[in-house]
Amino acid sequence: MKLKIIILFLTLPILNFGQDFQLKEPNVTELKAELKKNNNTDDVVYVYLQRNYNQSSKKRNVKKYEYPDYSICAFEQSFENEITYSVEQCREAGGISTTLILPKSKKSNVIKWVEQIFKSSPMDIKHGWNKEKTNYGPTDNGVGCYYKIKETEKNTEIDMYCGC
């Protein structure tokens, strides 16, 4: 009997009992300053991750532009706490698509995080949530940033698109 109890306590941290992961709160002022310093060329989510989580992998699935500077236009990278970030902006004038895969998270915390990340980006377009609070984007459905929260059995995924 004692052995069963010991085994149970040893395996408890491994079991996922649902929505217990919470993203660190974005520091809107610092993120705005960092983006301004880099002429708003960085992705706010990547800047946030670099400031708040240790990288657990190098960039992988790297794609580069096919013109003069051949800079990176798409990649995937892992961070501590089993966070996966991927970005793609290789299309000419095609905007930026970002996906953030997190351990299962409380929806209310993810909603707050999306709102803070949006406030960190320099944009004067009115945004709002749909009725289910799964999609956040321009209230006129035009140019701007779109955030979509998807729940799976094990993860919470945030798909983001900013552009025309």
ZADRENSE-693329 format. One line per field, with one value per residue: residue in one letter; chain; x, y negated, z negated of N, C-alpha, C in turn. Coordinates in nm, 2 decimals, always signed. Layout:
res	A, ...
chain	A, ...
nX	X, ...
nY	Y, ...
nZ	Z, ...
caX	X, ...
caY	Y, ...
caZ	Z, ...
cX	X, ...
cY	Y, ...
cZ	Z, ...
This chain:
res	M, K, L, K, I, I, I, L, F, L, T, L, P, I, L, N, F, G, Q, D, F, Q, L, K, E, P, N, V, T, E, L, K, A, E, L, K, K, N, N, N, T, D, D, V, V, Y, V, Y, L, Q, R, N, Y, N, Q, S, S, K, K, R, N, V, K, K, Y, E, Y, P, D, Y, S, I, C, A, F, E, Q, S, F, E, N, E, I, T, Y, S, V, E, Q, C, R, E, A, G, G, I, S, T, T, L, I, L, P, K, S, K, K, S, N, V, I, K, W, V, E, Q, I, F, K, S, S, P, M, D, I, K, H, G, W, N, K, E, K, T, N, Y, G, P, T, D, N, G, V, G, C, Y, Y, K, I, K, E, T, E, K, N, T, E, I, D, M, Y, C, G, C
chain	A, A, A, A, A, A, A, A, A, A, A, A, A, A, A, A, A, A, A, A, A, A, A, A, A, A, A, A, A, A, A, A, A, A, A, A, A, A, A, A, A, A, A, A, A, A, A, A, A, A, A, A, A, A, A, A, A, A, A, A, A, A, A, A, A, A, A, A, A, A, A, A, A, A, A, A, A, A, A, A, A, A, A, A, A, A, A, A, A, A, A, A, A, A, A, A, A, A, A, A, A, A, A, A, A, A, A, A, A, A, A, A, A, A, A, A, A, A, A, A, A, A, A, A, A, A, A, A, A, A, A, A, A, A, A, A, A, A, A, A, A, A, A, A, A, A, A, A, A, A, A, A, A, A, A, A, A, A, A, A, A, A, A, A
nX	+0.08, +0.19, +0.38, +0.23, +0.12, +0.35, +0.43, +0.21, +0.24, +0.49, +0.43, +0.24, +0.33, +0.39, +0.15, -0.10, -0.33, -0.50, -0.59, -0.34, -0.12, +0.02, +0.08, +0.35, +0.29, +0.27, +0.50, +0.39, +0.49, +0.77, +0.79, +0.68, +0.88, +1.10, +1.02, +1.00, +1.26, +1.38, +1.26, +1.01, +1.03, +1.06, +0.89, +0.64, +0.56, +0.77, +0.98, +0.87, +0.87, +1.15, +1.23, +1.11, +1.12, +1.34, +1.53, +1.48, +1.56, +1.74, +1.68, +1.47, +1.36, +1.41, +1.35, +1.45, +1.45, +1.44, +1.58, +1.81, +1.93, +1.88, +1.77, +1.62, +1.29, +1.11, +1.06, +1.09, +1.08, +1.16, +1.08, +1.13, +0.91, +0.77, +0.68, +0.61, +0.71, +0.63, +0.69, +0.60, +0.67, +0.72, +0.60, +0.56, +0.46, +0.27, +0.21, +0.24, +0.24, +0.19, +0.23, +0.17, +0.22, +0.11, +0.13, -0.17, -0.39, -0.55, -0.84, -0.92, -0.68, -0.53, -0.68, -0.64, -0.37, -0.35, -0.47, -0.29, -0.05, -0.14, -0.18, +0.09, +0.19, +0.23, -0.05, -0.34, -0.59, -0.93, -1.00, -1.16, -1.33, -1.49, -1.81, -1.77, -1.53, -1.30, -1.18, -0.99, -0.98, -0.98, -1.26, -1.39, -1.33, -1.12, -0.79, -0.53, -0.45, -0.51, -0.62, -0.65, -0.78, -0.72, -0.83, -0.69, -0.68, -0.44, -0.31, -0.30, -0.35, -0.24, -0.31, -0.19, -0.22, -0.10, -0.16, -0.26
nY	+0.12, -0.13, -0.16, -0.20, -0.45, -0.61, -0.59, -0.71, -0.98, -1.04, -1.04, -1.24, -1.51, -1.47, -1.42, -1.59, -1.80, -1.96, -2.30, -2.46, -2.61, -2.93, -3.21, -3.45, -3.78, -4.03, -4.30, -4.59, -4.85, -4.81, -4.64, -4.80, -5.00, -4.85, -4.76, -5.01, -5.09, -4.92, -5.00, -4.90, -4.66, -4.40, -4.11, -4.13, -3.92, -3.74, -3.90, -3.93, -3.66, -3.61, -3.78, -3.67, -3.39, -3.11, -3.00, -2.68, -2.55, -2.58, -2.80, -2.64, -2.48, -2.69, -2.95, -3.15, -3.48, -3.53, -3.73, -4.01, -4.05, -3.80, -3.74, -3.59, -3.47, -3.30, -3.07, -2.82, -2.78, -2.65, -2.71, -2.73, -2.55, -2.40, -2.56, -2.65, -2.84, -2.98, -3.15, -3.32, -3.51, -3.53, -3.60, -3.85, -4.16, -4.03, -4.02, -3.91, -3.59, -3.42, -3.15, -3.03, -2.78, -2.64, -2.49, -2.34, -2.60, -2.84, -2.99, -3.25, -3.37, -3.36, -3.53, -3.77, -3.80, -3.81, -4.06, -4.23, -4.19, -4.29, -4.56, -4.63, -4.65, -4.89, -5.02, -5.18, -5.09, -5.00, -4.72, -4.41, -4.14, -3.84, -3.69, -3.44, -3.48, -3.38, -3.48, -3.77, -4.08, -4.34, -4.55, -4.63, -4.43, -4.47, -4.58, -4.49, -4.33, -3.99, -3.75, -3.42, -3.19, -2.86, -2.55, -2.24, -1.90, -1.88, -2.12, -2.48, -2.69, -2.98, -3.15, -3.40, -3.68, -3.95, -4.22, -4.31
nZ	+0.00, -0.08, +0.11, +0.34, +0.28, +0.27, +0.54, +0.66, +0.57, +0.68, +0.95, +0.98, +1.05, +1.32, +1.45, +1.63, +1.51, +1.64, +1.70, +1.61, +1.68, +1.69, +1.88, +1.85, +1.75, +2.00, +2.02, +2.10, +2.15, +2.16, +2.38, +2.59, +2.59, +2.67, +2.93, +3.05, +3.05, +3.23, +3.47, +3.50, +3.64, +3.53, +3.42, +3.19, +3.02, +3.03, +2.92, +2.66, +2.58, +2.57, +2.37, +2.15, +2.13, +2.13, +2.41, +2.56, +2.77, +3.08, +3.37, +3.61, +3.91, +4.09, +4.32, +4.59, +4.74, +5.09, +5.21, +5.23, +4.94, +4.82, +4.57, +4.28, +4.30, +4.20, +3.93, +3.67, +3.32, +2.99, +2.65, +2.29, +2.07, +2.26, +2.47, +2.80, +3.07, +3.38, +3.69, +3.99, +4.27, +4.54, +4.78, +5.03, +4.92, +4.76, +4.49, +4.15, +4.01, +3.71, +3.48, +3.16, +2.95, +2.65, +2.32, +2.19, +2.10, +1.89, +2.03, +1.97, +1.88, +2.11, +2.28, +2.15, +2.19, +2.47, +2.51, +2.38, +2.53, +2.77, +2.70, +2.67, +2.93, +3.18, +3.29, +3.41, +3.45, +3.40, +3.20, +3.11, +2.93, +3.04, +2.98, +2.84, +2.74, +2.87, +3.09, +3.17, +3.31, +3.57, +3.54, +3.77, +3.94, +4.11, +4.21, +3.99, +3.68, +3.61, +3.38, +3.28, +3.06, +2.99, +2.85, +2.76, +2.66, +2.51, +2.54, +2.57, +2.83, +3.00, +3.28, +3.48, +3.70, +3.87, +4.08, +4.42
caX	+0.00, +0.28, +0.45, +0.13, +0.11, +0.47, +0.43, +0.12, +0.30, +0.60, +0.38, +0.15, +0.38, +0.39, +0.02, -0.15, -0.46, -0.58, -0.55, -0.26, -0.01, -0.01, +0.18, +0.39, +0.22, +0.36, +0.52, +0.35, +0.58, +0.90, +0.77, +0.67, +1.01, +1.19, +0.98, +1.03, +1.41, +1.41, +1.18, +0.89, +1.06, +1.05, +0.76, +0.62, +0.55, +0.91, +1.04, +0.81, +0.93, +1.30, +1.24, +1.04, +1.14, +1.47, +1.52, +1.52, +1.61, +1.78, +1.58, +1.47, +1.28, +1.44, +1.34, +1.51, +1.40, +1.52, +1.64, +1.95, +1.99, +1.86, +1.74, +1.53, +1.15, +1.03, +1.13, +1.02, +1.17, +1.10, +1.11, +1.10, +0.77, +0.71, +0.63, +0.66, +0.68, +0.66, +0.66, +0.62, +0.64, +0.80, +0.53, +0.58, +0.34, +0.18, +0.18, +0.31, +0.16, +0.26, +0.16, +0.22, +0.16, +0.14, +0.07, -0.31, -0.39, -0.68, -0.88, -0.92, -0.54, -0.49, -0.75, -0.57, -0.24, -0.37, -0.50, -0.17, +0.03, -0.19, -0.14, +0.23, +0.21, +0.18, -0.16, -0.45, -0.72, -1.01, -1.01, -1.25, -1.35, -1.61, -1.90, -1.71, -1.39, -1.19, -1.12, -0.97, -0.94, -1.04, -1.40, -1.44, -1.28, -1.02, -0.65, -0.50, -0.40, -0.61, -0.57, -0.74, -0.74, -0.77, -0.80, -0.69, -0.68, -0.32, -0.25, -0.37, -0.28, -0.28, -0.27, -0.19, -0.19, -0.11, -0.14, -0.37
caY	+0.00, -0.24, -0.17, -0.26, -0.59, -0.67, -0.60, -0.81, -1.11, -1.07, -1.07, -1.36, -1.63, -1.44, -1.42, -1.72, -1.81, -2.06, -2.43, -2.52, -2.69, -3.07, -3.30, -3.56, -3.90, -4.11, -4.44, -4.67, -4.97, -4.76, -4.59, -4.92, -5.06, -4.76, -4.77, -5.14, -5.09, -4.84, -5.06, -4.81, -4.55, -4.28, -4.05, -4.15, -3.79, -3.69, -3.98, -3.89, -3.53, -3.63, -3.85, -3.60, -3.25, -3.06, -2.92, -2.54, -2.50, -2.69, -2.82, -2.53, -2.50, -2.82, -2.99, -3.29, -3.55, -3.49, -3.85, -4.05, -4.02, -3.66, -3.73, -3.49, -3.51, -3.20, -2.97, -2.77, -2.77, -2.61, -2.78, -2.65, -2.52, -2.34, -2.66, -2.65, -2.97, -2.98, -3.27, -3.31, -3.64, -3.53, -3.65, -3.99, -4.23, -3.93, -4.03, -3.81, -3.49, -3.36, -3.06, -3.01, -2.66, -2.65, -2.39, -2.38, -2.72, -2.89, -3.08, -3.39, -3.42, -3.38, -3.64, -3.89, -3.80, -3.87, -4.20, -4.30, -4.18, -4.39, -4.70, -4.65, -4.68, -5.03, -5.02, -5.26, -5.03, -4.94, -4.57, -4.35, -4.00, -3.78, -3.65, -3.33, -3.52, -3.30, -3.56, -3.91, -4.15, -4.47, -4.55, -4.64, -4.31, -4.52, -4.57, -4.49, -4.20, -3.89, -3.65, -3.31, -3.09, -2.72, -2.46, -2.10, -1.82, -1.90, -2.25, -2.60, -2.75, -3.11, -3.18, -3.54, -3.73, -4.10, -4.26, -4.37
caZ	+0.00, -0.09, +0.24, +0.43, +0.25, +0.31, +0.68, +0.70, +0.54, +0.77, +1.08, +0.99, +1.13, +1.46, +1.50, +1.65, +1.46, +1.71, +1.73, +1.50, +1.73, +1.71, +1.94, +1.77, +1.79, +2.08, +1.97, +2.22, +2.16, +2.21, +2.52, +2.68, +2.60, +2.75, +3.06, +3.11, +3.06, +3.35, +3.57, +3.52, +3.73, +3.46, +3.39, +3.04, +2.95, +3.02, +2.82, +2.53, +2.54, +2.54, +2.24, +2.04, +2.13, +2.19, +2.54, +2.53, +2.90, +3.18, +3.47, +3.70, +4.03, +4.13, +4.46, +4.61, +4.86, +5.21, +5.27, +5.19, +4.81, +4.78, +4.43, +4.23, +4.31, +4.13, +3.85, +3.55, +3.21, +2.87, +2.53, +2.17, +2.04, +2.38, +2.56, +2.94, +3.15, +3.53, +3.76, +4.14, +4.33, +4.66, +4.89, +5.05, +4.87, +4.72, +4.35, +4.07, +3.94, +3.60, +3.40, +3.03, +2.89, +2.51, +2.25, +2.17, +2.03, +1.86, +2.13, +1.92, +1.88, +2.25, +2.33, +2.10, +2.25, +2.61, +2.50, +2.34, +2.64, +2.87, +2.65, +2.69, +3.07, +3.22, +3.38, +3.36, +3.51, +3.29, +3.20, +3.01, +2.92, +3.09, +2.87, +2.77, +2.70, +2.93, +3.20, +3.14, +3.43, +3.60, +3.54, +3.90, +4.02, +4.21, +4.19, +3.85, +3.63, +3.58, +3.29, +3.27, +2.96, +3.02, +2.74, +2.79, +2.53, +2.43, +2.56, +2.61, +2.95, +3.04, +3.41, +3.50, +3.83, +3.88, +4.22, +4.49
cX	+0.09, +0.35, +0.36, +0.12, +0.23, +0.47, +0.33, +0.18, +0.42, +0.55, +0.29, +0.21, +0.38, +0.26, -0.03, -0.30, -0.54, -0.51, -0.47, -0.15, -0.06, +0.10, +0.22, +0.33, +0.32, +0.38, +0.51, +0.45, +0.72, +0.90, +0.76, +0.80, +1.11, +1.15, +1.02, +1.18, +1.45, +1.32, +1.06, +0.91, +1.05, +0.91, +0.74, +0.61, +0.69, +0.99, +1.00, +0.87, +1.08, +1.32, +1.19, +1.07, +1.28, +1.44, +1.56, +1.56, +1.66, +1.66, +1.59, +1.36, +1.29, +1.42, +1.39, +1.45, +1.49, +1.58, +1.75, +2.00, +1.97, +1.84, +1.63, +1.38, +1.06, +1.11, +1.04, +1.13, +1.10, +1.16, +1.08, +0.95, +0.69, +0.63, +0.69, +0.61, +0.72, +0.61, +0.68, +0.58, +0.72, +0.73, +0.55, +0.45, +0.23, +0.15, +0.27, +0.22, +0.25, +0.17, +0.24, +0.15, +0.21, +0.09, -0.08, -0.31, -0.53, -0.72, -0.87, -0.78, -0.49, -0.55, -0.68, -0.44, -0.25, -0.39, -0.38, -0.07, -0.01, -0.16, +0.00, +0.27, +0.16, +0.08, -0.28, -0.58, -0.80, -1.03, -1.11, -1.26, -1.48, -1.69, -1.84, -1.58, -1.28, -1.12, -1.11, -0.92, -1.01, -1.19, -1.47, -1.40, -1.18, -0.88, -0.63, -0.44, -0.52, -0.55, -0.68, -0.69, -0.81, -0.74, -0.80, -0.68, -0.56, -0.26, -0.35, -0.28, -0.33, -0.22, -0.29, -0.16, -0.20, -0.08, -0.26, -0.48
cY	-0.13, -0.27, -0.24, -0.41, -0.67, -0.69, -0.70, -0.95, -1.14, -1.10, -1.19, -1.47, -1.60, -1.45, -1.57, -1.72, -1.92, -2.20, -2.50, -2.61, -2.84, -3.15, -3.41, -3.69, -3.99, -4.25, -4.53, -4.78, -4.92, -4.71, -4.70, -4.98, -4.98, -4.76, -4.90, -5.15, -5.02, -4.88, -4.97, -4.70, -4.41, -4.24, -4.07, -4.02, -3.73, -3.77, -3.95, -3.76, -3.54, -3.69, -3.77, -3.45, -3.21, -2.98, -2.77, -2.47, -2.62, -2.70, -2.70, -2.56, -2.64, -2.84, -3.13, -3.35, -3.52, -3.62, -3.90, -4.02, -3.88, -3.65, -3.63, -3.55, -3.41, -3.11, -2.93, -2.76, -2.73, -2.69, -2.69, -2.64, -2.46, -2.44, -2.65, -2.77, -2.94, -3.10, -3.25, -3.45, -3.65, -3.58, -3.80, -4.06, -4.14, -3.93, -3.92, -3.72, -3.42, -3.26, -3.03, -2.89, -2.65, -2.52, -2.43, -2.50, -2.77, -3.00, -3.23, -3.45, -3.45, -3.50, -3.77, -3.91, -3.86, -4.02, -4.28, -4.30, -4.28, -4.53, -4.73, -4.69, -4.82, -5.02, -5.09, -5.22, -4.97, -4.79, -4.53, -4.20, -3.96, -3.73, -3.54, -3.36, -3.42, -3.37, -3.71, -3.97, -4.28, -4.46, -4.57, -4.53, -4.35, -4.49, -4.57, -4.36, -4.11, -3.78, -3.55, -3.21, -2.96, -2.63, -2.32, -2.03, -1.86, -2.04, -2.36, -2.66, -2.89, -3.14, -3.33, -3.58, -3.88, -4.14, -4.31, -4.26
cZ	+0.00, +0.04, +0.34, +0.41, +0.29, +0.46, +0.73, +0.68, +0.64, +0.91, +1.09, +1.07, +1.28, +1.52, +1.52, +1.61, +1.53, +1.73, +1.63, +1.55, +1.74, +1.77, +1.85, +1.83, +1.88, +2.01, +2.09, +2.25, +2.22, +2.35, +2.62, +2.70, +2.69, +2.90, +3.13, +3.14, +3.19, +3.47, +3.61, +3.62, +3.67, +3.44, +3.23, +2.96, +2.93, +2.92, +2.68, +2.49, +2.50, +2.41, +2.12, +2.02, +2.19, +2.32, +2.50, +2.67, +2.98, +3.28, +3.57, +3.81, +4.08, +4.28, +4.47, +4.74, +4.97, +5.28, +5.18, +5.05, +4.76, +4.63, +4.40, +4.24, +4.24, +4.05, +3.74, +3.44, +3.08, +2.75, +2.41, +2.15, +2.16, +2.46, +2.70, +3.01, +3.29, +3.59, +3.91, +4.19, +4.47, +4.78, +4.90, +5.01, +4.82, +4.57, +4.28, +4.00, +3.83, +3.53, +3.27, +2.97, +2.74, +2.44, +2.22, +2.07, +2.00, +1.97, +2.09, +1.91, +2.02, +2.31, +2.28, +2.16, +2.39, +2.60, +2.47, +2.46, +2.75, +2.83, +2.67, +2.83, +3.10, +3.33, +3.33, +3.42, +3.40, +3.31, +3.09, +3.02, +2.99, +2.96, +2.78, +2.71, +2.74, +3.04, +3.16, +3.26, +3.45, +3.60, +3.67, +4.00, +4.13, +4.18, +4.04, +3.81, +3.58, +3.49, +3.27, +3.17, +2.99, +2.90, +2.79, +2.65, +2.45, +2.44, +2.58, +2.72, +2.97, +3.18, +3.43, +3.65, +3.82, +4.03, +4.28, +4.52
